[in-house]
Amino acid sequence: MKIAILQGGFDGFNKNILAASTFVPTGSRWDGDVKQFREQAHADILKMIEANKNKGMKVLKVEKKIQGGC
């Protein structure tokens, strides 16, 4: 199993995935995989964002517990 961690929290995610900044190789044997993953994730996430823009907001109905009485 291969596991990788994107460092930098949301800022790192935004910079490396959403903003699709130019990939800078680190000299690791995983550079090709990382570049391919970031490019594919960027495209897939932008498609998901666009698809969900037109769905509208789902209104949640909050039920209130009735307390007290006569």
C-alpha positions as CSV (number, residue, x, y, z in Angstrom):
1,M,0.0,0.0,0.0
2,K,1.3,3.4,-0.9
3,I,0.3,6.3,1.3
4,A,1.3,9.9,0.8
5,I,0.5,13.0,2.9
6,L,-0.1,16.4,1.5
7,Q,1.5,18.8,3.9
8,G,0.4,22.4,4.5
9,G,-3.3,21.8,5.3
10,F,-5.8,23.6,3.1
11,D,-3.2,26.1,1.9
12,G,-1.1,23.2,0.6
13,F,-4.2,21.5,-1.0
14,N,-5.2,24.8,-2.6
15,K,-1.7,25.5,-3.9
16,N,-0.9,22.0,-5.1
17,I,-4.3,20.7,-6.3
18,L,-6.9,23.4,-6.8
19,A,-4.6,26.2,-8.2
20,A,-2.6,23.6,-10.2
21,S,0.7,25.3,-9.7
22,T,3.7,24.1,-11.7
23,F,5.0,20.8,-10.3
24,V,8.5,21.1,-9.0
25,P,10.3,17.7,-9.0
26,T,12.0,16.8,-5.7
27,G,14.2,14.0,-7.1
28,S,12.1,11.3,-5.5
29,R,11.2,8.2,-7.4
30,W,7.6,9.1,-6.8
31,D,7.7,12.4,-8.7
32,G,5.9,11.0,-11.7
33,D,3.1,9.5,-9.6
34,V,2.7,12.7,-7.6
35,K,2.5,14.9,-10.7
36,Q,0.0,12.6,-12.3
37,F,-2.2,12.4,-9.1
38,R,-2.2,16.2,-8.8
39,E,-3.2,16.8,-12.4
40,Q,-6.0,14.2,-12.2
41,A,-7.2,15.4,-8.8
42,H,-7.3,19.0,-10.1
43,A,-9.4,18.0,-13.1
44,D,-11.8,15.8,-11.1
45,I,-12.3,18.2,-8.2
46,L,-13.1,21.1,-10.6
47,K,-15.6,18.9,-12.4
48,M,-17.3,18.1,-9.0
49,I,-17.4,21.7,-8.0
50,E,-19.0,22.7,-11.3
51,A,-21.5,19.8,-11.1
52,N,-22.6,20.8,-7.6
53,K,-23.0,24.5,-8.3
54,N,-26.3,23.9,-10.1
55,K,-27.7,21.6,-7.5
56,G,-28.8,24.3,-5.1
57,M,-28.7,24.3,-1.3
58,K,-30.4,21.5,0.6
59,V,-32.6,22.9,3.3
60,L,-32.5,21.0,6.5
61,K,-35.6,20.9,8.6
62,V,-34.9,21.2,12.3
63,E,-37.4,19.7,14.6
64,K,-38.0,21.3,17.9
65,K,-38.8,19.3,20.9
66,I,-41.9,20.6,22.6
67,Q,-41.5,21.1,26.3
68,G,-44.0,22.0,29.0
69,G,-47.7,21.9,28.8
70,C,-50.8,22.9,30.6
